[in-house]
């Protein structure tokens, strides 16, 4: 009897070691080695912070986002559950009727997609059907198109600059000034759709007939750039820039500009192999600062930019002094840019924080501030900044226009 008990205990211990120790460790190790992102929950990160998972739906209510299907678990990742209500349940029918009544989009001709008004079995499914996405697309497009237009909630009733209107008002004098000149191809190497939109607004109307066929642009996705930037791979960023540069050169570009301040860190790697010359954004800003009599500049931008030498090198070369945000300010400014402004989220608190940092720079002797990010001018301008602003994107666009017109005149 004792012999059999001993054998049973030994088998139990061996199986416990194998099933509770060795097997989980082997599976975990294989997962970490071959599929680390999936093994750790398919987490989504923004600016180094976890904001969600690809496997868990979130309750997006803003018109700017595609809405998920309803959740029986109230989108609680710790309480995955479906509903135990059957097709004959009045409670289920009432809940679906309520979802139908509150449906925010135009009802499709073939009916509301089922996944728009019914929960998934887990209550956390992040996926929606193509039909559901298509039904929501018009609302999302309208919301994104209206971003930054109309009344500015950050400026007590002041109007946000409407670049299309401004360009339209300048169309006639610019057309007459450049009528009959040979066109020069002005080209953008961009890093995000926000930059692409703003650049076209700043230049397309201003250039009119001069650039009606000569404004060319190419951009890889922002996600591709951020992957390289996050791992400090500036040579990888340069390869993306060169890829765009080569494409633009093949379709007739004469010179290149990049409205993204941050990725100018990769320009030293890109320029030696570039098929065309570049206008450097920091050189343009430095020249404008000198023309306007500024001597000490604050630098605002992503944490990658402000810790770099993109601006310090160019400013120092022109005899200008500069002040950077401190470490805490860099992280918060970068968070606002990458987690709010890039997604079209404009909060009064964000503008207030920028004003606070700029005020500190003013106290340290700065007489102007560089808006060294395409998105910052969406909430900051001369009207609400404690210091005169140097909008790097606008200045680069104007410098590109001058160069294009000079080349055309020559």
PLY file of the C-alpha trace (Angstrom):
ply
format ascii 1.0
element vertex 410
property float x
property float y
property float z
element edge 409
property int vertex1
property int vertex2
end_header
0.00 0.00 0.00
2.77 2.43 0.96
4.55 1.59 -2.26
1.47 2.54 -4.33
0.95 5.76 -2.35
4.60 6.69 -2.92
4.25 6.09 -6.67
1.04 8.18 -6.81
2.69 11.06 -4.95
5.74 10.90 -7.20
3.59 10.95 -10.35
1.57 13.86 -8.94
4.70 15.87 -8.17
6.24 15.15 -11.58
3.03 16.16 -13.37
2.77 19.33 -11.28
6.32 20.30 -12.19
5.70 19.57 -15.89
2.22 21.15 -16.24
2.60 24.02 -13.77
6.26 24.84 -14.29
8.10 23.47 -17.33
5.23 23.60 -19.86
4.11 27.20 -19.07
7.75 28.33 -19.02
8.45 26.77 -22.43
5.27 28.25 -23.96
6.03 31.66 -22.43
9.62 31.54 -23.70
8.57 30.59 -27.23
5.96 33.36 -27.19
8.45 35.99 -26.00
11.01 34.85 -28.55
8.81 34.51 -31.63
5.68 36.59 -30.93
6.54 39.10 -28.17
3.89 41.69 -29.09
1.04 39.16 -29.24
2.29 37.30 -26.15
2.18 40.53 -24.14
-1.39 41.37 -25.09
-1.08 43.13 -28.48
-0.79 46.40 -26.61
-1.20 49.75 -28.36
1.22 52.45 -27.20
1.27 56.16 -27.81
4.32 58.16 -26.82
5.55 55.29 -24.65
2.26 54.85 -22.77
-0.14 51.93 -23.08
-3.51 53.22 -24.31
-5.25 49.95 -25.17
-5.05 46.56 -26.80
-5.85 45.41 -30.33
-7.91 42.62 -28.75
-10.19 44.73 -26.53
-12.77 47.18 -27.86
-13.07 50.67 -26.41
-16.15 52.85 -26.16
-15.33 55.67 -28.59
-18.20 58.16 -28.57
-16.68 61.07 -30.52
-17.85 61.56 -34.10
-14.20 61.48 -35.17
-13.93 57.76 -34.41
-15.58 54.61 -35.67
-17.91 53.46 -32.92
-17.57 49.87 -31.66
-20.39 47.40 -31.35
-22.31 47.45 -28.03
-20.73 45.70 -25.06
-22.52 43.51 -22.54
-19.44 43.95 -20.31
-19.48 47.75 -20.53
-16.02 47.52 -22.19
-14.46 46.30 -18.93
-11.44 44.17 -19.84
-11.65 42.33 -16.51
-15.31 41.33 -16.99
-15.58 39.67 -20.37
-19.10 38.42 -20.82
-21.91 38.12 -23.30
-25.62 38.34 -22.69
-27.68 35.34 -21.63
-30.80 36.83 -23.24
-32.39 34.70 -25.97
-33.99 35.82 -29.25
-37.42 35.75 -27.64
-36.37 37.99 -24.74
-38.33 41.27 -24.52
-35.39 42.83 -22.69
-33.09 42.02 -25.61
-35.61 43.38 -28.15
-36.01 46.58 -26.14
-32.22 47.02 -25.90
-31.81 46.58 -29.67
-34.70 49.01 -30.33
-32.97 51.54 -28.10
-29.70 51.15 -30.04
-31.58 51.56 -33.32
-33.28 54.73 -32.08
-29.95 56.21 -31.03
-28.11 55.16 -34.20
-25.93 58.21 -34.99
-25.44 57.65 -38.72
-27.63 57.75 -41.79
-29.46 54.45 -41.91
-28.22 52.41 -44.89
-30.75 51.46 -47.55
-30.32 47.77 -46.75
-30.75 48.30 -43.00
-28.53 48.96 -40.00
-25.69 46.41 -39.73
-26.43 43.83 -37.04
-23.11 44.40 -35.25
-24.00 48.09 -34.78
-26.86 47.20 -32.42
-25.89 43.82 -30.91
-23.10 42.87 -28.53
-20.47 40.24 -29.24
-20.20 37.01 -27.28
-17.23 38.35 -25.30
-18.56 41.86 -24.93
-15.09 43.14 -25.86
-14.80 42.45 -29.60
-12.81 45.36 -31.14
-13.84 44.50 -34.70
-16.74 45.81 -36.75
-17.99 44.59 -40.11
-17.12 46.37 -43.38
-20.81 47.29 -43.71
-20.77 48.90 -40.25
-17.57 50.81 -41.07
-18.98 52.02 -44.40
-22.15 53.26 -42.71
-20.06 55.31 -40.26
-17.51 56.63 -42.76
-19.46 59.74 -43.80
-19.79 60.90 -40.17
-16.11 60.29 -39.46
-15.05 62.12 -42.63
-17.22 65.14 -41.80
-15.85 65.34 -38.25
-12.23 65.12 -39.42
-12.82 67.66 -42.20
-14.25 70.14 -39.68
-11.28 69.85 -37.32
-9.64 73.20 -36.74
-12.31 75.16 -38.59
-15.01 77.46 -37.33
-15.06 78.82 -33.79
-12.00 78.10 -31.69
-13.01 76.95 -28.18
-9.54 77.88 -26.95
-9.67 81.53 -27.94
-12.86 82.97 -26.45
-14.74 83.30 -29.70
-11.83 84.24 -31.99
-11.89 82.46 -35.32
-9.38 79.76 -36.12
-7.43 80.77 -39.26
-9.08 79.21 -42.28
-6.25 78.52 -44.62
-8.49 77.94 -47.61
-10.20 81.30 -47.13
-6.90 83.06 -46.64
-5.48 81.44 -49.74
-8.57 82.39 -51.74
-8.29 86.04 -50.74
-4.66 86.11 -51.93
-5.31 84.31 -55.20
-5.73 87.32 -57.52
-2.58 89.32 -56.58
-0.40 86.21 -56.64
-1.78 85.14 -60.00
-1.03 88.51 -61.54
2.48 88.57 -60.04
3.51 85.23 -61.51
1.42 85.14 -64.68
3.36 83.82 -67.64
6.37 82.52 -65.67
7.82 79.08 -66.20
6.65 76.70 -63.47
9.06 75.24 -60.94
8.09 72.00 -59.21
7.74 72.53 -55.44
7.81 69.25 -53.53
7.03 68.03 -50.00
8.47 65.06 -48.17
5.83 64.72 -45.44
5.45 62.63 -42.32
1.72 62.80 -41.56
-1.62 63.56 -43.16
-2.03 66.59 -40.88
1.11 68.07 -42.40
-0.07 67.24 -45.91
-3.40 68.99 -45.34
-1.88 72.08 -43.77
0.82 72.45 -46.41
-1.70 72.27 -49.23
-3.84 74.86 -47.46
-0.86 77.17 -46.94
0.50 76.89 -50.46
-2.03 75.59 -52.94
-4.08 78.79 -52.95
-1.09 81.13 -52.57
0.73 79.68 -55.54
-2.33 79.47 -57.81
-1.32 79.23 -61.47
2.36 79.08 -60.60
2.01 75.77 -58.76
-1.29 74.46 -60.05
0.64 71.64 -61.70
3.95 72.04 -59.89
3.06 71.19 -56.28
4.07 67.60 -55.63
4.17 65.61 -52.41
4.90 62.15 -51.06
4.62 60.74 -47.57
5.05 57.39 -45.89
2.71 56.73 -43.00
3.42 58.41 -39.68
3.46 54.95 -38.07
6.45 53.93 -40.21
8.37 57.00 -39.12
7.46 56.57 -35.45
8.69 52.95 -35.47
12.15 54.17 -36.50
12.08 57.18 -34.16
11.07 55.08 -31.13
14.13 52.87 -31.59
16.37 55.90 -32.28
16.98 54.66 -35.82
17.61 57.92 -37.67
19.26 56.13 -40.57
15.97 54.27 -40.99
14.14 57.60 -41.01
16.59 58.84 -43.65
15.78 55.83 -45.83
12.09 56.73 -45.73
12.91 60.32 -46.62
15.16 59.21 -49.48
12.45 56.91 -50.76
10.12 59.92 -51.02
12.88 62.11 -52.46
13.67 59.63 -55.22
10.01 59.29 -56.18
9.62 63.07 -56.33
12.81 63.48 -58.34
11.52 61.01 -60.92
8.35 63.05 -61.47
10.17 66.31 -62.05
10.85 67.92 -58.66
13.42 70.72 -58.54
14.04 70.87 -54.79
12.66 69.35 -51.58
11.22 70.51 -48.28
10.13 68.52 -45.24
7.56 70.22 -42.95
8.27 67.81 -40.11
10.76 69.31 -37.66
11.55 66.11 -35.79
12.74 64.06 -38.74
15.19 66.79 -39.74
17.48 64.89 -37.37
17.83 62.34 -40.19
18.68 64.93 -42.84
22.47 64.59 -42.38
22.07 60.91 -43.30
19.79 61.67 -46.25
21.42 64.70 -47.87
24.64 63.03 -49.11
22.56 60.56 -51.15
19.68 62.85 -52.00
18.91 63.37 -55.70
17.81 66.96 -55.00
18.71 69.84 -52.65
16.70 70.46 -49.47
15.53 73.60 -47.68
16.29 73.14 -43.96
13.42 74.21 -41.72
15.64 75.43 -38.87
17.75 77.56 -41.23
14.58 79.20 -42.53
13.34 79.90 -38.98
16.74 81.29 -37.93
16.78 83.64 -40.92
13.27 84.92 -40.15
14.17 85.44 -36.48
17.15 87.63 -37.47
15.04 89.59 -39.97
12.53 90.35 -37.21
15.21 91.33 -34.69
14.84 88.39 -32.29
17.91 87.22 -30.40
16.85 84.50 -27.93
14.33 81.84 -28.95
12.34 79.25 -27.05
12.05 75.89 -28.83
8.76 73.98 -28.68
8.27 70.56 -30.24
8.29 66.83 -29.62
10.69 65.42 -27.06
12.75 63.96 -29.92
13.16 67.39 -31.48
13.92 69.48 -28.41
16.63 67.14 -27.18
18.27 67.14 -30.62
20.61 69.65 -32.24
18.33 70.42 -35.19
17.62 73.95 -33.97
20.60 74.63 -31.64
23.11 74.03 -34.45
21.35 76.34 -36.91
20.52 79.03 -34.34
24.04 79.11 -32.89
25.51 79.36 -36.39
23.50 82.57 -36.89
24.46 84.02 -33.49
21.11 83.29 -31.84
20.57 81.99 -28.31
17.94 79.44 -27.37
16.05 77.88 -24.45
14.70 74.33 -24.46
11.82 72.96 -22.36
12.99 71.10 -19.26
12.58 67.32 -19.06
9.14 67.40 -17.46
7.90 69.97 -19.99
9.28 67.95 -22.91
7.34 64.86 -21.91
4.05 66.70 -21.42
4.39 68.74 -24.63
5.20 65.57 -26.56
2.24 63.78 -24.98
-0.12 66.58 -26.00
1.21 66.54 -29.56
1.23 62.77 -30.07
-1.88 61.82 -28.09
-4.13 64.83 -28.67
-3.20 67.17 -31.52
-2.23 64.43 -33.98
-5.72 62.95 -33.44
-7.51 66.29 -33.74
-8.19 66.63 -30.01
-7.92 70.27 -28.92
-8.25 70.86 -25.16
-8.14 74.25 -23.39
-5.78 72.65 -20.85
-3.30 71.91 -23.64
-3.21 75.53 -24.78
-2.89 76.59 -21.15
0.11 74.31 -20.63
1.85 75.67 -23.73
1.23 79.22 -22.47
2.73 78.27 -19.11
5.92 76.92 -20.69
6.25 79.89 -23.05
5.81 82.27 -20.09
8.72 80.54 -18.33
10.84 80.95 -21.44
9.90 84.62 -21.57
11.04 84.99 -17.96
14.38 83.47 -19.01
14.90 86.19 -21.59
13.35 84.71 -24.75
11.86 87.28 -27.12
10.14 84.75 -29.45
9.18 81.09 -29.52
9.62 78.52 -32.29
6.54 76.40 -32.93
8.68 73.46 -34.01
5.88 71.02 -34.82
3.24 71.04 -37.54
0.43 70.52 -35.04
1.29 73.17 -32.42
-0.14 76.08 -34.49
-3.51 74.33 -34.32
-3.82 75.68 -30.75
-1.09 78.34 -30.44
-0.59 81.56 -32.40
0.38 85.21 -31.90
-3.04 85.93 -30.44
-2.73 83.58 -27.45
1.03 83.15 -27.01
2.95 85.14 -24.37
5.73 85.57 -26.99
5.71 86.24 -30.74
5.60 82.90 -32.55
7.76 81.57 -35.35
5.48 79.07 -37.10
8.08 76.80 -38.66
5.71 75.13 -41.13
4.35 78.44 -42.43
7.83 79.96 -42.68
9.16 76.93 -44.56
6.20 77.04 -46.95
6.81 80.71 -47.70
10.53 80.13 -48.17
9.74 77.33 -50.61
7.38 79.61 -52.50
10.05 82.32 -52.74
12.59 79.84 -54.02
10.15 78.43 -56.56
9.31 81.88 -57.87
12.96 82.94 -58.02
13.81 79.80 -59.97
10.87 80.49 -62.29
11.97 84.10 -62.80
15.51 83.00 -63.59
0 1
1 2
2 3
3 4
4 5
5 6
6 7
7 8
8 9
9 10
10 11
11 12
12 13
13 14
14 15
15 16
16 17
17 18
18 19
19 20
20 21
21 22
22 23
23 24
24 25
25 26
26 27
27 28
28 29
29 30
30 31
31 32
32 33
33 34
34 35
35 36
36 37
37 38
38 39
39 40
40 41
41 42
42 43
43 44
44 45
45 46
46 47
47 48
48 49
49 50
50 51
51 52
52 53
53 54
54 55
55 56
56 57
57 58
58 59
59 60
60 61
61 62
62 63
63 64
64 65
65 66
66 67
67 68
68 69
69 70
70 71
71 72
72 73
73 74
74 75
75 76
76 77
77 78
78 79
79 80
80 81
81 82
82 83
83 84
84 85
85 86
86 87
87 88
88 89
89 90
90 91
91 92
92 93
93 94
94 95
95 96
96 97
97 98
98 99
99 100
100 101
101 102
102 103
103 104
104 105
105 106
106 107
107 108
108 109
109 110
110 111
111 112
112 113
113 114
114 115
115 116
116 117
117 118
118 119
119 120
120 121
121 122
122 123
123 124
124 125
125 126
126 127
127 128
128 129
129 130
130 131
131 132
132 133
133 134
134 135
135 136
136 137
137 138
138 139
139 140
140 141
141 142
142 143
143 144
144 145
145 146
146 147
147 148
148 149
149 150
150 151
151 152
152 153
153 154
154 155
155 156
156 157
157 158
158 159
159 160
160 161
161 162
162 163
163 164
164 165
165 166
166 167
167 168
168 169
169 170
170 171
171 172
172 173
173 174
174 175
175 176
176 177
177 178
178 179
179 180
180 181
181 182
182 183
183 184
184 185
185 186
186 187
187 188
188 189
189 190
190 191
191 192
192 193
193 194
194 195
195 196
196 197
197 198
198 199
199 200
200 201
201 202
202 203
203 204
204 205
205 206
206 207
207 208
208 209
209 210
210 211
211 212
212 213
213 214
214 215
215 216
216 217
217 218
218 219
219 220
220 221
221 222
222 223
223 224
224 225
225 226
226 227
227 228
228 229
229 230
230 231
231 232
232 233
233 234
234 235
235 236
236 237
237 238
238 239
239 240
240 241
241 242
242 243
243 244
244 245
245 246
246 247
247 248
248 249
249 250
250 251
251 252
252 253
253 254
254 255
255 256
256 257
257 258
258 259
259 260
260 261
261 262
262 263
263 264
264 265
265 266
266 267
267 268
268 269
269 270
270 271
271 272
272 273
273 274
274 275
275 276
276 277
277 278
278 279
279 280
280 281
281 282
282 283
283 284
284 285
285 286
286 287
287 288
288 289
289 290
290 291
291 292
292 293
293 294
294 295
295 296
296 297
297 298
298 299
299 300
300 301
301 302
302 303
303 304
304 305
305 306
306 307
307 308
308 309
309 310
310 311
311 312
312 313
313 314
314 315
315 316
316 317
317 318
318 319
319 320
320 321
321 322
322 323
323 324
324 325
325 326
326 327
327 328
328 329
329 330
330 331
331 332
332 333
333 334
334 335
335 336
336 337
337 338
338 339
339 340
340 341
341 342
342 343
343 344
344 345
345 346
346 347
347 348
348 349
349 350
350 351
351 352
352 353
353 354
354 355
355 356
356 357
357 358
358 359
359 360
360 361
361 362
362 363
363 364
364 365
365 366
366 367
367 368
368 369
369 370
370 371
371 372
372 373
373 374
374 375
375 376
376 377
377 378
378 379
379 380
380 381
381 382
382 383
383 384
384 385
385 386
386 387
387 388
388 389
389 390
390 391
391 392
392 393
393 394
394 395
395 396
396 397
397 398
398 399
399 400
400 401
401 402
402 403
403 404
404 405
405 406
406 407
407 408
408 409
